[in-house]
């Protein structure tokens, strides 16, 4: 018997969720396929890193512009255009791999186009799901959305790895291109008739400054953005650089490390499932407390714990980071004016990604300077201290979930009022 559709799962919500699941299935497998495509063409590990960097650099560079564009144009059109760019770039990538030996610069350029598309897509998509639901069920709706997204990422990675081994990376890239086409088609059918028409602002730089004022005028917002700029960098160094090395030398190789990463993914699904039932009143206090466990994987690698212990910690960390993700998005949706949401989101994304390439580049020299164990313990300690510092911000502890009839953000305050918006 089919389950009845929840009352809050309207047409737009279902379209957005379906599109995200489809795109996630394709993209997760494509990340694996890209690396093996580089290796199959005779590339080295350094070449794999260069292609990955070619995607990340334009993603970081264009995020702020993407946010301003999404606040000036209908967001669903920006999302569809970004999906079309990703579809074309991945389709050409697949064609090159299937028909011959692509050169390194070919793959780097196509990866850069994919990163550019993501830079425009991410700020436009942020908050769209919450805008499609209203009232007290919004938290549950977003948690269900996250559960589908995380499940697609896990399933896509597993399926993509199997398909790369069975039919080669070119076909997996072709599937990713098709998934972007289908996701873009679904998003094109979003009903935006009730969304107010956007009036042009005072230019790109004006919109960037306006978005920055929104961020700087809220202490809780910029504090968490700065926190995660550093935390994400530390996590990337620990898990992208040190983790595989520890696994190779102490845990038995890639298999146990893959199991640990899969456990983290399973934990994010569990966390999303939990948030369909749990609706904390103090959004940011709950979310920030759930950031402390992010220090545990680095500590586990520093010891190092056996593979089973590491997997258990990664599973628990996945649960807590998903609780933070849901409470953070709920806070943004509640507090940020809708017409400026994408600009604010772009600064959030920029902060989350800006330090990742720097931290991963410095991970090797740090290991040479103080040793891997000390570097991992340093990651764990710094994550703990950064999170404790954020808890000292009064607005982090005070911001509460407003009742459904009071979800409209307060009007922007002047700089003289400093960064403390009125709280309900």
Buried (B, 14 or more C-beta within 10 A) or exposed (E): EEEEEEEBBBEBBEBBBBBBBBBBBBBBBBBBBBBBBBBBBEBEEEBBBBBBBBBBBBBBBBBBBBBBBBBBBBBBBBBBBBBBBBBBBBBBBBBBBBEEEBEBEBBBBBBBBBBBBBBBBBBBBBBBBBBBBEEBBBBBBBBBBBBBBBBBBBBBBBBBBEBBEEEBBBBBBBBBBBBBBBBBBBBBEBEEEEBEEEEEBEEEEEBBEBBBBBBBBBBBBBBBBBBBBBBBBBBBBBBBBBBBBBBEEBBEEEEBBBBBBBBBBBBBBBBBBBBBEBBBEBBBBBBBBBBBBBBBBBBBBBBBBBBEEBBBBBBBBBBBBBBBBBBBBBBBBBBBBBBBBBBBBBBBBBBBBBBBBEBBEBBBEBBEEEEBBEBBBBBBBBBBEBBEEBBEBEBBBEBBBBEEEEBEBEEBBEEEEEBBBEEE
